[in-house]
């Protein structure tokens, strides 16, 4: 695909790097000369210096030949105008815009983005996406990552082999799968000592391994227990940072985990007072520094089930999460942007880390490919993507056998039919309404698209 990205900030750079590794033809526009130079030198992308919504700049970036435009500058106005220009002057087929202001994202504003008004196909709100991603982890406390597929019927779990007492620890995969009472999951990938690989029949579950597995939503607790996780859902949650992410997270927790006691810490007094007025009795807002021992004691952090740190400062997020664990908090989740910091986390005792760009990338991937592809989720470090394909009546894959759905770098993972997930498709023909999950290895998208259109 030919893709133009407007904005070479953290989000734009991460998306550009990811898409370039897939083999897409990527051009990035930024009005900052240093950012444009860095991204052009660091990755296999073309960099254009200029204002992202100006027609002549978009023309230099090749918008007239682009399949997709992704506008992720820090300005909502620039992002919206860039999409309008891309549609009106260059007929770009798909247009994605990052919008931060809540007013654009509320139901009352949804009609604004119809083709006859402001032609944006996909709205991205990193803050909302991050809050939802954290909320999923809170609902599945034994997992460090949760990605839904098939309208929530199946989930891709990132899960840690906790200790030697875990039922699966030391077991060989082939032996586990051959048992009548086998855990209903499909292993997709393993991260061991910084290396990611596909688990074969001889793979042995080792303490310390991080696995990505597919499981039916109704059986997630069973899968977690097999890995040694028996954590209960949090009833007392402390959130550090009352920015947009923190406030969105409060609302998501309230709607999906009713009965939780929520405390929200904010260092800026004016912001704390404003948010307290908006939230009312939904959450208790504390004004202070999440790194101050006195505030942590006042907030009774040691009694909390989970600490979530979502300030706009990596160092604050890391150290407040560490302090929370030391105070007796059972679980800590931290938002960390810098990759160099993320590599330190295993040594610090933080249970789960979220890269703020990862949620945005997942949204972009879900909407990138047309045709039968209805969803995708990246597995880190350029390993590959889990891709969801929908089978519709009259589509090129309806009626095909599971035996035919393989290609170089493309592995069939599962069929979802109704609410059930099947790992074995041999002899089965795909029906309209089925969902099929594949693992597409890095650099093998052409083979994947040829396989399922």
C-alpha positions as CSV (number, residue, x, y, z in Angstrom):
1,X,0.0,0.0,0.0
2,X,1.0,3.6,-0.6
3,X,0.5,5.5,2.7
4,X,1.0,9.2,3.6
5,X,1.4,9.9,7.3
6,X,1.0,13.5,8.6
7,X,3.0,14.0,11.7
8,X,6.4,12.6,12.7
9,X,5.8,12.8,16.5
10,X,5.8,9.7,18.7
11,X,2.6,8.3,17.3
12,X,3.4,9.0,13.6
13,X,7.0,7.7,13.9
14,X,5.8,4.5,15.5
15,X,3.1,3.9,12.9
16,X,5.6,4.7,10.1
17,X,8.2,2.3,11.5
18,X,5.7,-0.4,11.8
19,X,4.2,0.0,8.4
20,X,7.6,0.2,6.7
21,X,8.6,-3.1,8.2
22,X,5.5,-4.6,6.6
23,X,6.7,-3.5,3.2
24,X,4.3,-0.7,2.7
25,X,5.4,2.4,0.7
26,X,5.4,5.1,3.4
27,X,5.8,8.9,3.2
28,X,5.8,11.1,6.3
29,X,5.1,14.8,6.4
30,X,6.3,17.1,9.3
31,X,6.9,20.8,9.5
32,X,9.8,20.3,12.0
33,X,13.1,19.9,10.0
34,X,14.8,17.8,12.7
35,X,11.9,15.4,13.1
36,X,11.6,15.0,9.3
37,X,15.3,14.4,9.0
38,X,15.4,11.9,11.8
39,X,12.6,9.8,10.6
40,X,13.9,9.8,7.0
41,X,17.4,8.7,8.2
42,X,16.2,6.1,10.7
43,X,13.6,4.1,8.7
44,X,12.8,3.0,5.2
45,X,10.4,5.9,4.6
46,X,10.3,9.1,2.6
47,X,10.3,12.3,4.6
48,X,8.7,15.6,3.4
49,X,9.2,18.9,5.2
50,X,6.1,21.1,5.2
51,X,2.7,21.8,6.6
52,X,0.6,18.6,6.5
53,X,-2.7,20.1,5.4
54,X,-1.3,22.3,2.6
55,X,-2.3,20.9,-0.9
56,X,1.2,21.5,-2.4
57,X,2.8,19.6,0.4
58,X,0.4,16.7,0.1
59,X,1.1,16.6,-3.6
60,X,4.8,16.4,-3.0
61,X,4.2,13.6,-0.6
62,X,2.3,11.7,-3.4
63,X,-1.2,12.0,-2.1
64,X,-2.5,11.7,-5.7
65,X,-1.3,8.1,-5.7
66,X,-1.9,7.2,-2.1
67,X,-4.2,4.4,-0.9
68,X,-4.5,5.9,2.6
69,X,-3.7,9.0,4.6
70,X,-3.1,8.9,8.3
71,X,-3.2,12.3,10.0
72,X,-1.7,12.1,13.5
73,X,-0.2,15.6,14.1
74,X,-0.8,17.2,17.5
75,X,-3.4,19.5,16.0
76,X,-7.0,18.3,15.5
77,X,-7.5,21.2,13.0
78,X,-4.6,20.1,10.9
79,X,-5.6,16.5,10.9
80,X,-9.2,17.2,9.9
81,X,-8.2,19.6,7.1
82,X,-5.5,17.2,5.8
83,X,-8.3,14.5,5.4
84,X,-10.6,17.0,3.7
85,X,-7.9,18.0,1.2
86,X,-6.9,14.4,0.6
87,X,-10.5,13.5,-0.2
88,X,-11.5,16.6,-2.2
89,X,-8.3,17.2,-4.2
90,X,-6.6,13.8,-4.4
91,X,-9.4,11.2,-4.0
92,X,-7.5,9.3,-1.4
93,X,-9.5,6.2,-0.7
94,X,-9.1,5.9,3.1
95,X,-8.5,8.7,5.6
96,X,-7.7,8.3,9.2
97,X,-7.5,11.2,11.7
98,X,-6.2,11.5,15.3
99,X,-8.5,13.7,17.3
100,X,-7.9,14.7,20.9
101,X,-10.7,17.1,21.7
102,X,-13.6,15.2,23.4
103,X,-16.2,17.3,21.6
104,X,-15.3,15.7,18.3
105,X,-15.6,12.2,19.7
106,X,-19.0,12.5,21.4
107,X,-22.1,11.1,19.9
108,X,-23.5,14.5,19.0
109,X,-20.5,15.2,16.8
110,X,-20.5,11.9,15.0
111,X,-22.4,13.1,12.0
112,X,-19.7,15.7,11.3
113,X,-17.5,13.1,9.7
114,X,-19.8,11.8,6.9
115,X,-18.3,12.1,3.4
116,X,-20.5,15.1,2.6
117,X,-19.2,17.0,5.6
118,X,-15.7,16.1,6.9
119,X,-14.7,12.9,5.1
120,X,-12.9,10.9,7.7
121,X,-13.3,7.1,7.7
122,X,-11.6,6.3,11.0
123,X,-11.2,8.5,14.1
124,X,-8.3,7.7,16.4
125,X,-8.3,8.9,20.0
126,X,-5.1,7.6,21.6
127,X,-6.3,8.6,25.0
128,X,-9.6,6.6,24.6
129,X,-7.7,3.6,23.0
130,X,-5.2,3.5,25.9
131,X,-7.9,3.7,28.5
132,X,-9.8,0.9,26.9
133,X,-6.7,-1.2,26.6
134,X,-5.9,-0.7,30.4
135,X,-9.6,-1.5,31.2
136,X,-9.3,-4.8,29.4
137,X,-6.2,-5.7,31.4
138,X,-8.0,-4.8,34.6
139,X,-10.9,-7.1,33.6
140,X,-8.3,-9.9,33.0
141,X,-5.9,-9.4,35.8
142,X,-3.5,-12.3,35.0
143,X,-2.7,-11.0,31.5
144,X,-0.2,-8.4,30.5
145,X,-1.9,-7.9,27.2
146,X,-5.5,-8.5,25.9
147,X,-6.7,-8.0,22.3
148,X,-10.3,-9.0,21.4
149,X,-11.2,-10.7,18.2
150,X,-14.5,-11.9,16.6
151,X,-16.5,-9.1,18.3
152,X,-15.2,-10.1,21.7
153,X,-15.9,-13.8,21.5
154,X,-12.1,-14.7,21.4
155,X,-9.1,-12.9,22.9
156,X,-5.4,-12.9,22.3
157,X,-3.8,-13.0,25.7
158,X,-0.3,-12.1,26.6
159,X,0.4,-14.2,29.7
160,X,3.4,-15.0,31.9
161,X,4.4,-18.5,33.2
162,X,4.2,-17.4,36.8
163,X,6.3,-20.0,38.7
164,X,7.1,-23.6,39.0
165,X,3.8,-24.4,40.6
166,X,1.9,-23.3,37.5
167,X,0.1,-26.4,36.1
168,X,1.7,-25.9,32.7
169,X,5.3,-25.2,34.0
170,X,7.7,-27.8,32.6
171,X,5.2,-29.5,30.4
172,X,5.7,-30.2,26.7
173,X,3.2,-28.6,24.4
174,X,2.4,-31.8,22.4
175,X,1.7,-33.6,25.7
176,X,-0.6,-30.9,27.0
177,X,-2.6,-30.8,23.7
178,X,-3.0,-34.6,23.6
179,X,-4.8,-34.8,26.9
180,X,-8.6,-35.1,26.9
181,X,-8.8,-32.3,29.6
182,X,-6.4,-30.0,27.6
183,X,-6.7,-26.3,28.3
184,X,-8.8,-24.7,25.5
185,X,-6.1,-22.4,24.1
186,X,-4.0,-22.0,21.0
187,X,-0.4,-20.9,21.5
188,X,0.7,-18.3,19.0
189,X,4.1,-17.0,20.0
190,X,6.6,-17.2,22.9
191,X,8.9,-14.5,24.2
192,X,11.9,-16.0,26.1
193,X,14.9,-13.9,27.2
194,X,14.1,-11.2,24.7
195,X,13.6,-13.5,21.7
196,X,10.2,-14.2,20.1
197,X,9.4,-17.5,18.3
198,X,6.6,-19.8,17.3
199,X,6.1,-22.7,19.7
200,X,6.4,-26.1,18.1
201,X,5.2,-29.5,19.4
202,X,8.5,-29.9,21.3
203,X,8.1,-26.5,23.1
204,X,8.3,-26.8,26.8
205,X,6.6,-24.2,29.1
206,X,9.3,-22.6,31.2
207,X,9.0,-20.3,34.2
208,X,9.6,-16.8,33.0
209,X,8.2,-17.3,29.5
210,X,5.7,-14.8,28.1
211,X,3.2,-16.4,25.8
212,X,0.6,-15.1,23.4
213,X,-2.3,-17.5,23.3
214,X,-5.8,-17.4,21.8
215,X,-8.8,-18.4,24.0
216,X,-12.5,-18.2,24.0
217,X,-13.7,-15.2,26.1
218,X,-15.7,-17.5,28.4
219,X,-12.6,-19.6,29.3
220,X,-10.1,-16.9,30.0
221,X,-10.1,-17.6,33.7
222,X,-9.3,-21.3,33.0
223,X,-6.4,-20.3,30.8
224,X,-5.0,-17.9,33.4
225,X,-5.1,-20.6,36.1
226,X,-3.1,-23.0,33.9
227,X,-0.3,-20.4,33.8
228,X,-0.4,-20.1,37.6
229,X,-2.6,-16.9,37.7
230,X,-5.4,-16.8,40.2
231,X,-5.7,-13.0,40.6
232,X,-9.0,-11.6,41.4
233,X,-10.4,-8.5,39.7
234,X,-9.5,-5.4,41.4
235,X,-11.9,-3.8,43.8
236,X,-9.7,-0.8,44.9
237,X,-7.9,1.0,42.1
238,X,-5.6,4.0,42.3
239,X,-4.9,6.0,39.1
240,X,-2.0,8.5,39.0
241,X,-2.7,11.2,36.4
242,X,-6.0,13.0,35.8
243,X,-5.3,13.8,32.2
244,X,-7.6,12.6,29.4
245,X,-6.4,9.0,29.8
246,X,-7.0,9.0,33.5
247,X,-10.4,10.5,33.2
248,X,-11.4,8.1,30.4
249,X,-10.1,5.2,32.4
250,X,-12.3,6.2,35.4
251,X,-15.4,6.1,33.2
252,X,-14.4,2.7,31.6
253,X,-13.7,1.2,35.0
254,X,-17.0,2.5,36.4
255,X,-19.0,1.0,33.4
256,X,-17.2,-2.3,33.1
257,X,-16.1,-3.1,36.7
258,X,-19.0,-1.8,38.8
259,X,-18.5,-1.6,42.5
260,X,-14.8,-0.6,42.3
261,X,-13.5,2.0,44.7
262,X,-11.5,4.5,42.5
263,X,-9.0,7.1,43.6
264,X,-7.4,9.5,41.1
265,X,-4.2,11.4,41.9
266,X,-3.4,14.7,40.1
267,X,-0.4,17.0,40.9
268,X,-1.9,20.1,39.3
269,X,-4.4,21.7,41.8
270,X,-6.5,23.5,39.2
271,X,-6.8,20.3,37.1
272,X,-7.6,18.2,40.2
273,X,-10.4,20.6,41.2
274,X,-11.9,20.7,37.7
275,X,-11.8,16.9,37.3
276,X,-13.3,16.4,40.8
277,X,-16.2,18.6,39.8
278,X,-16.7,16.7,36.6
279,X,-16.5,13.2,38.2
280,X,-18.6,13.9,41.3
281,X,-18.9,10.7,43.4
282,X,-17.6,8.5,40.7
283,X,-14.0,8.8,42.0
284,X,-12.1,10.4,44.9
285,X,-9.7,13.0,43.4
286,X,-6.5,13.6,45.5
287,X,-4.3,16.6,44.7
288,X,-0.7,15.9,45.1
289,X,2.4,14.1,43.8
290,X,2.1,10.4,43.2
291,X,5.8,10.1,44.3
292,X,5.2,11.6,47.7
293,X,5.1,9.1,50.5
294,X,2.7,11.2,52.5
295,X,0.1,11.2,49.7
296,X,0.5,7.5,49.1
297,X,-0.2,6.9,52.8
298,X,-3.2,9.3,52.7
299,X,-4.5,7.4,49.7
300,X,-4.0,4.1,51.5
301,X,-2.1,2.8,48.5
302,X,-1.0,-0.3,50.3
303,X,-4.6,-1.4,50.5
304,X,-5.2,-1.0,46.8
305,X,-5.5,-4.0,44.5
306,X,-4.1,-2.1,41.5
307,X,-2.1,1.0,40.8
308,X,-2.3,2.5,37.3
309,X,0.2,5.2,36.4
310,X,-0.8,7.3,33.4
311,X,0.8,10.7,33.8
312,X,2.6,12.4,30.9
313,X,6.0,11.6,32.4
314,X,7.6,8.2,32.0
315,X,9.8,8.6,35.1
316,X,6.8,9.5,37.3
317,X,4.9,6.5,35.9
318,X,7.7,4.1,36.6
319,X,8.7,5.2,40.1
320,X,5.1,5.7,41.3
321,X,4.4,2.1,40.2
322,X,7.5,0.8,42.0
323,X,6.6,2.7,45.1
324,X,3.0,1.3,45.0
325,X,4.3,-2.2,44.8
326,X,6.7,-1.6,47.7
327,X,3.8,-0.2,49.8
328,X,1.9,-3.5,49.3
329,X,-0.2,-2.8,46.2
330,X,-0.8,-6.2,44.6
331,X,-0.5,-5.1,40.9
332,X,1.0,-2.1,39.0
333,X,0.3,-1.1,35.4
334,X,2.4,1.7,33.9
335,X,2.2,3.8,30.7
336,X,5.7,4.1,29.3
337,X,6.6,5.7,26.0
338,X,10.4,5.2,25.8
339,X,11.5,1.8,24.5
340,X,14.7,2.0,26.5
341,X,12.7,2.2,29.7
342,X,10.4,-0.6,28.8
343,X,13.3,-3.0,28.7
344,X,14.0,-2.2,32.4
345,X,10.6,-3.2,33.6
346,X,11.2,-6.9,34.3
347,X,13.8,-5.9,36.9
348,X,11.5,-3.5,38.7
349,X,8.5,-5.6,39.5
350,X,5.9,-3.7,37.5
351,X,3.3,-6.2,36.3
352,X,2.2,-4.7,33.0
353,X,3.5,-1.9,30.7
354,X,1.5,-0.2,28.0
355,X,3.2,1.6,25.1
356,X,0.9,4.6,24.3
357,X,1.5,4.1,20.6
358,X,0.6,0.4,20.6
359,X,-3.1,1.0,21.1
360,X,-3.1,3.5,18.2
361,X,-1.3,1.1,15.9
362,X,-3.8,-1.6,16.7
363,X,-6.6,0.7,15.6
364,X,-4.8,1.6,12.4
365,X,-4.2,-2.0,11.6
366,X,-7.9,-2.9,12.1
367,X,-8.8,-0.4,9.4
368,X,-5.9,-0.6,7.0
369,X,-6.8,-3.6,4.8
370,X,-10.0,-3.8,2.9
371,X,-11.7,-6.8,1.6
372,X,-12.1,-9.7,4.0
373,X,-9.7,-8.4,6.6
374,X,-11.7,-7.1,9.6
375,X,-9.0,-6.9,12.3
376,X,-5.3,-7.2,13.2
377,X,-3.1,-7.0,16.2
378,X,0.7,-6.7,16.2
379,X,2.9,-9.0,18.2
380,X,5.9,-7.0,19.3
381,X,9.4,-6.5,17.9
382,X,8.3,-7.0,14.3
383,X,7.5,-10.7,14.8
384,X,4.1,-10.6,13.0
385,X,0.4,-9.9,13.3
386,X,-2.6,-11.9,14.2
387,X,-5.1,-11.1,11.5
388,X,-8.9,-11.7,11.5
389,X,-10.6,-12.5,8.3
390,X,-14.4,-12.4,7.9
391,X,-16.2,-14.8,5.6
392,X,-19.1,-13.2,3.8
393,X,-21.6,-14.7,1.3
394,X,-20.1,-14.8,-2.1
395,X,-16.6,-13.9,-1.0
396,X,-13.5,-15.5,-2.5
397,X,-12.9,-17.6,0.6
398,X,-16.4,-18.9,1.2
399,X,-16.6,-22.6,0.7
400,X,-12.8,-23.0,0.8
401,X,-11.3,-25.8,2.9
402,X,-9.1,-25.2,5.9
403,X,-6.5,-27.3,4.2
404,X,-6.1,-24.6,1.5
405,X,-5.6,-21.7,3.8
406,X,-1.8,-21.7,4.2
407,X,1.0,-19.8,2.5
408,X,4.6,-18.8,3.0
409,X,4.8,-16.8,6.3
410,X,1.0,-17.3,6.8
411,X,-0.2,-19.8,9.4
412,X,-3.9,-20.6,10.0
413,X,-4.6,-20.3,13.8
414,X,-8.3,-20.8,14.4
415,X,-11.8,-20.8,13.1
416,X,-14.5,-19.0,15.1
417,X,-18.0,-20.2,14.4
418,X,-20.8,-18.9,16.6
419,X,-19.2,-18.6,20.0
420,X,-16.8,-21.5,19.6
421,X,-13.1,-21.6,18.5
422,X,-11.7,-24.5,16.6
423,X,-8.0,-25.1,16.0
424,X,-8.5,-27.9,13.5
425,X,-10.0,-27.0,10.2
426,X,-9.0,-30.0,8.1
427,X,-11.9,-31.0,6.0
428,X,-14.1,-28.1,7.1
429,X,-15.4,-25.6,4.5
430,X,-15.7,-22.0,5.5
431,X,-19.3,-20.6,5.8
432,X,-20.7,-17.1,5.6
433,X,-20.4,-15.6,9.1
434,X,-17.3,-17.5,10.1
435,X,-14.2,-15.6,11.3
436,X,-10.7,-17.0,10.7
437,X,-7.5,-16.0,12.5
438,X,-4.1,-16.2,10.9
439,X,-0.6,-15.4,12.0
440,X,1.2,-13.3,9.3
441,X,4.9,-13.1,9.7
442,X,6.9,-9.9,9.2
443,X,7.3,-9.2,5.5
444,X,4.7,-11.7,4.3
445,X,1.7,-9.4,3.7
446,X,1.7,-10.0,-0.1
447,X,1.3,-13.7,0.4
448,X,-1.4,-13.1,3.0
449,X,-3.4,-10.8,0.7
450,X,-3.1,-13.2,-2.2
451,X,-4.4,-16.0,0.1
452,X,-7.6,-14.3,1.4
453,X,-8.0,-11.3,-0.8
